[in-house]
Amino acid sequence: MHPLQNRGRTLSLQPRELQEALDHARVQQADEQWRAKYATRAGIEGTIHQAVAVTGIRRARYRGLHKTHLEHVFSAVALNLIRLDAWWNGHPLDRTRTSHLAQLDLAA
């Protein structure tokens, strides 16, 4: 028999200070002001993800501050053009994840 089989469930308790901090954070997340602030952050992270995925901005192709800055400017222009094209043609930019189960349902 495998040593981890038939051990049942375990209960882990956090230290009181950590649990109280987690509880406080979860209460704050229910606030509408927190959600608006997080939506801004999510938009920024989406832009960064798009820049990395589309332009490969994570690593600069050139050396030197001026050339790297120019590359970043061109990447920003490219992202703006991609977004304008999507907006003008009515295509949403977000490609939300579809679970395997939902993909099977769509195939049927």
Buried (B, 14 or more C-beta within 10 A) or exposed (E): EEEEEEEEEEEEEEEEEEEEEEEEEEEEEEEEEEEEEEEEEEEEEEEEEBBEEEBEBEEBEEEEEEEBEEBBEEBBEBBEEBEEEEEEEEEEEEEEEEEEEEEEEEEE
